[in-house]
């Protein structure tokens, strides 16, 4: 890409980042203004997702006219997108299990269970909020802004920059540790790898959703130091901080750093098929559209001729005129002349030639008249 194209992509990235901050503010104030109690959190996430999708769709229609809005925002509803989401969900669930299992075996977990009906109702609302919220975050950090940053900086620098920005955004609200920042950074790289290799958000969305849902709803543990989605099950980890993560939850442990690093490798490995199928960027024309079929057809017609074949000309054979008396019978066509002329053939007898009978026989030198022979 040229310098101007990279600069244009960088400007769209900055506009997209500003739109994310503005949308987050509007969605939060709108949900708080409705004062809907338990519905406030899912409404906030749904409003944010709606504003992001609409805003990035408009930006893609204005700035990326050579590609569809779905490809520009990575929200491509294609065959098999559900299986891609399931793949991300499996990787996210396995990663959380690998982080929690050492805590349960070495330190231990103290579990508190809430069984009233209202908590289960809140659980359903939290699942809705979690699904909408994780998709909104993926749209903001791995969708339209991330793809424009990749165009401006390249795949590797763009992935590292966005992962660093994501780790700061994810851990700035609560007291954090170095391990929690590293885990967020490695997770950001794993999610960026998923988007770059699949050119869609489904694997990264499934991973993000499963990571938070498994850690908070299934195990009741804090996520990034917050207990936002644990209405039914709450767990307290025991043991050393480098094993349990302390107040940060499993994401603050040394095991989580190792697991999040390995998840990048697993993400790269398990998206190989999707990479060969979708991972290459869409080829867009940079000039006048060309119809290859029409060009090939015109070239063929120019070489072979586009006119229809003419019917063969009729040959009329006329009867030969009778030859004049005393003139040789000439054929209709003159024989070829020149050095390569074929040897002439004897002319057949013709009635126009007159043969006269000889009146005296030819004389022989050794013959004499009969009277002289008798005298001898």
KOLVEXDO-509562 format. One line per 3 residues: for each residue x, y, z of C-alpha. Coordinates in steps of 0.5 Angstrom, whole numbers, plus 500, padded with zeros to 3 digits. Layout:
X,Y,Z | ...
END
This chain:
500,500,500 | 502,507,499 | 504,512,504
497,516,503 | 493,509,503 | 496,508,510
495,515,513 | 488,514,511 | 487,508,514
490,511,520 | 486,516,520 | 480,512,520
483,508,526 | 483,514,530 | 476,516,528
473,509,530 | 477,509,537 | 474,516,538
467,513,536 | 468,507,541 | 469,512,547
463,516,545 | 459,510,544 | 461,507,551
459,514,554 | 452,514,551 | 450,507,552
452,508,559 | 448,514,560 | 442,511,556
442,505,561 | 442,509,567 | 437,514,565
432,508,564 | 433,506,571 | 431,499,570
434,495,575 | 437,488,574 | 436,490,566
441,496,566 | 447,492,565 | 444,488,559
441,494,556 | 448,498,557 | 451,492,553
446,492,548 | 446,499,547 | 454,499,546
453,494,541 | 448,497,537 | 452,504,537
458,500,535 | 455,496,529 | 452,502,526
457,507,527 | 463,502,524 | 458,500,518
457,508,516 | 465,509,516 | 466,502,512
461,505,507 | 464,512,507 | 471,510,507
472,503,504 | 467,503,498 | 471,497,495
469,492,500 | 463,490,503 | 461,493,510
461,486,513 | 468,485,511 | 470,491,513
467,490,520 | 469,483,520 | 462,481,522
461,476,516 | 455,471,517 | 458,466,512
457,458,512 | 460,455,518 | 460,461,523
457,457,528 | 462,452,528 | 468,458,529
464,460,535 | 464,453,538 | 472,453,536
473,459,540 | 468,457,546 | 472,450,547
479,454,547 | 476,459,552 | 473,454,556
480,449,556 | 484,455,558 | 480,457,564
480,450,566 | 488,450,566 | 488,456,570
483,454,575 | 485,446,576 | 492,448,580
488,453,584 | 483,447,586 | 488,442,587
494,446,591 | 490,451,595 | 483,450,595
476,453,593 | 471,455,598 | 464,455,594
458,459,596 | 451,457,592 | 445,462,592
439,458,590 | 433,463,590 | 429,464,584
431,471,583 | 439,469,582 | 437,465,577
433,470,573 | 439,475,574 | 443,469,571
439,469,565 | 440,477,564 | 448,476,566
448,471,560 | 445,476,555 | 449,482,558
456,477,557 | 454,475,550 | 452,482,548
458,485,551 | 464,481,549 | 461,482,542
461,489,543 | 469,489,545 | 471,484,540
467,489,535 | 471,495,538 | 478,492,539
478,486,533 | 473,489,528 | 473,495,524
479,499,528 | 483,493,528 | 483,492,521
484,499,519 | 490,499,524 | 493,493,520
492,496,514 | 496,502,517 | 502,499,520
502,491,518 | 499,485,521 | 505,484,527
505,491,529 | 498,492,529 | 497,486,533
502,488,538 | 499,495,539 | 492,493,539
494,488,545 | 498,493,549 | 492,498,548
487,492,550 | 491,490,556 | 491,497,559
484,498,558 | 482,491,561 | 486,492,567
486,500,569 | 479,500,573 | 481,495,578
488,494,582 | 492,490,578 | 498,486,578
504,485,573 | 501,478,572 | 494,480,570
497,485,565 | 501,480,562 | 495,475,561
491,481,558 | 496,482,553 | 497,475,551
490,474,551 | 489,480,546 | 495,477,542
491,470,541 | 484,474,539 | 488,478,534
491,472,531 | 484,469,531 | 481,475,527
487,475,522 | 487,468,520 | 479,467,520
478,475,517 | 472,474,522 | 470,475,529
466,469,531 | 472,465,534 | 475,471,538
468,472,540 | 467,465,542 | 473,465,546
472,471,550 | 465,469,552 | 467,462,554
473,465,558 | 469,470,562 | 463,465,563
467,459,565 | 471,463,570 | 465,467,573
459,464,572 | 461,456,572 | 467,457,577
464,464,581 | 471,467,581 | 473,474,579
475,476,572 | 480,482,572 | 479,483,579
471,484,579 | 465,480,581 | 460,482,575
457,476,573 | 457,471,579 | 450,471,581
449,464,583 | 456,461,585 | 461,465,588
468,462,590 | 474,464,594 | 481,461,592
486,459,598 | 493,459,597 | 499,463,595
498,469,591 | 502,466,585 | 498,460,585
491,463,586 | 492,470,583 | 489,473,590
484,479,589 | 485,478,581 | 483,471,581
486,466,576 | 488,471,571 | 493,474,577
497,467,577 | 503,465,574 | 499,459,571
495,464,568 | 501,467,564 | 503,461,562
497,458,560 | 495,465,556 | 502,464,552
500,457,550 | 493,459,548 | 497,464,542
500,457,540 | 494,453,540 | 490,459,537
495,459,531 | 494,451,531 | 487,450,531
485,456,526 | 490,453,520 | 484,450,516
480,457,517 | 486,460,515 | 487,457,508
479,458,507 | 478,465,509 | 485,468,512
487,471,506 | 485,479,505 | 480,480,500
483,482,493 | 479,489,491 | 480,492,484
484,499,484 | 482,502,478 | 476,501,473
472,494,473 | 474,489,468 | 470,484,465
475,478,464 | 469,474,460 | 468,479,455
475,481,454 | 477,474,452 | 471,473,448
473,480,444 | 480,477,443 | 477,470,441
473,474,436 | 478,478,433 | 483,472,432
478,468,429 | 473,473,426 | 466,474,428
462,474,422 | 458,468,420 | 461,463,415
459,465,408 | 455,459,404 | 460,456,398
459,460,391 | 456,456,386 | 460,453,380
456,453,373 | 459,448,368 | 457,451,361
457,446,355 | 464,447,351 | 463,450,344
464,446,338 | 471,447,335 | 472,451,329
474,447,322 | 482,447,321 | 483,449,328
486,445,334 | 482,443,340 | 484,447,346
483,445,353 | 479,450,357 | 485,452,361
492,454,359 | 497,449,361 | 502,451,366
508,455,363 | 515,455,366 | 521,451,368
516,447,372 | 512,445,366 | 510,438,366
512,434,360 | 507,435,354 | 503,429,353
501,426,346 | 495,429,343 | 490,425,341
487,424,334 | 482,429,332 | 477,429,327
480,436,325 | 486,433,322 | 486,430,315
491,424,313 | 492,423,306 | 495,417,303
501,416,300 | 501,416,292 | 508,412,291
511,408,296 | 518,410,300 | 524,408,296
529,403,299 | 536,404,297 | 537,397,297
531,395,293 | 531,395,285 | 526,395,280
523,388,278 | 525,389,271 | 532,390,273
533,384,277 | 530,380,272 | 536,382,267
541,381,272
END
